[in-house]
Amino acid sequence: MRIGMDQQQLLQQMQSLNKVAKSGASFASDAGVQNINGTGADFGNLLTRAINSVNDQQMESGRLASQIETGDGGVSLVKAMIASQKAGIAFQATLQVRNKIVSAYQDIMNMPI
């Protein structure tokens, strides 16, 4: 039952991000929706927070995997696998964002003046 709730929450977050991306006016973060041009953080801080979030997910995944490997009770294999998948997806998304940023930078640098 808990897994279904997580999937529903993930779907809702993805739908809200899709709406925000289409509007182009704001960015959704863990704390809610913030206006990039207004009170929100600058791009560097936003990127740093996103990378730190991915790092936290990877650390949690590693911690749960270690607990499974050592046989500590209280951690289910399912929970560890879900954490591992979340960390992997977050890393892949971050990698794609990085690739887009590098591509945009290269496009700008190759523009004639």
KANOR-V301837 format. One record per residue. N is the residue number from 1. RES is the residue in three letters. SS is DSSP state (hx for helix, st for strand, lp for the rest). PHI is phi in radians with two decimals (999 if undefined). OMEGA is omega in whole degrees, -180 to 180 (NA if undefined). Layout:
N/RES/SS/PHI/OMEGA, N/RES/SS/PHI/OMEGA
This chain:
1/MET/lp/999/-179, 2/ARG/hx/-1.12/-179, 3/ILE/hx/-1.12/178, 4/GLY/hx/-1.06/178, 5/MET/hx/-1.14/178, 6/ASP/hx/-1.10/179, 7/GLN/hx/-1.16/178, 8/GLN/hx/-1.13/178, 9/GLN/hx/-1.12/179, 10/LEU/hx/-1.09/179, 11/LEU/hx/-1.09/179, 12/GLN/hx/-1.11/178, 13/GLN/hx/-1.12/180, 14/MET/hx/-1.13/179, 15/GLN/hx/-1.15/179, 16/SER/hx/-1.19/176, 17/LEU/hx/-1.12/178, 18/ASN/hx/-1.11/178, 19/LYS/hx/-1.10/-180, 20/VAL/hx/-1.14/-179, 21/ALA/hx/-1.12/179, 22/LYS/hx/-1.21/-180, 23/SER/hx/-1.31/179, 24/GLY/lp/1.26/-174, 25/ALA/lp/-1.70/-174, 26/SER/st/-2.58/-179, 27/PHE/st/-2.21/179, 28/ALA/st/-1.56/178, 29/SER/st/-2.22/179, 30/ASP/lp/-1.04/-178, 31/ALA/lp/-1.45/-178, 32/GLY/st/2.28/-178, 33/VAL/st/-1.69/180, 34/GLN/st/-2.14/178, 35/ASN/st/-1.40/-178, 36/ILE/lp/-1.16/-177, 37/ASN/lp/-1.38/-175, 38/GLY/lp/-1.84/-173, 39/THR/lp/-1.42/-178, 40/GLY/lp/-1.25/-179, 41/ALA/lp/-1.33/176, 42/ASP/lp/-1.29/-173, 43/PHE/hx/-1.06/-180, 44/GLY/hx/-1.07/178, 45/ASN/hx/-1.15/179, 46/LEU/hx/-1.09/179, 47/LEU/hx/-1.15/178, 48/THR/hx/-1.09/178, 49/ARG/hx/-1.10/180, 50/ALA/hx/-1.13/180, 51/ILE/hx/-1.16/177, 52/ASN/hx/-1.11/178, 53/SER/hx/-1.13/177, 54/VAL/hx/-1.11/178, 55/ASN/hx/-1.07/179, 56/ASP/hx/-1.06/178, 57/GLN/hx/-1.12/179, 58/GLN/hx/-1.19/178, 59/MET/hx/-1.14/178, 60/GLU/hx/-1.11/178, 61/SER/hx/-1.09/179, 62/GLY/hx/-1.12/179, 63/ARG/hx/-1.12/179, 64/LEU/hx/-1.16/178, 65/ALA/hx/-1.11/178, 66/SER/hx/-1.10/179, 67/GLN/hx/-1.15/177, 68/ILE/hx/-1.16/-178, 69/GLU/hx/-1.12/-179, 70/THR/hx/-1.49/177, 71/GLY/lp/1.44/177, 72/ASP/lp/-1.09/178, 73/GLY/lp/-1.37/176, 74/GLY/lp/1.59/178, 75/VAL/lp/-2.09/180, 76/SER/lp/-1.52/178, 77/LEU/hx/-1.09/-180, 78/VAL/hx/-1.09/180, 79/LYS/hx/-1.09/179, 80/ALA/hx/-1.15/180, 81/MET/hx/-1.17/179, 82/ILE/hx/-1.13/178, 83/ALA/hx/-1.08/179, 84/SER/hx/-1.13/179, 85/GLN/hx/-1.16/178, 86/LYS/hx/-1.07/180, 87/ALA/hx/-1.12/179, 88/GLY/hx/-1.12/180, 89/ILE/hx/-1.17/179, 90/ALA/hx/-1.08/179, 91/PHE/hx/-1.13/180, 92/GLN/hx/-1.10/178, 93/ALA/hx/-1.12/178, 94/THR/hx/-1.11/178, 95/LEU/hx/-1.09/179, 96/GLN/hx/-1.17/176, 97/VAL/hx/-1.10/178, 98/ARG/hx/-1.03/180, 99/ASN/hx/-1.08/179, 100/LYS/hx/-1.17/179, 101/ILE/hx/-1.13/179, 102/VAL/hx/-1.11/179, 103/SER/hx/-1.10/179, 104/ALA/hx/-1.12/178, 105/TYR/hx/-1.05/-180, 106/GLN/hx/-1.14/177, 107/ASP/hx/-1.08/-180, 108/ILE/hx/-1.14/-179, 109/MET/hx/-1.17/-179, 110/ASN/lp/-1.55/179, 111/MET/lp/-1.24/176, 112/PRO/lp/-1.27/-179, 113/ILE/lp/-1.64/NA
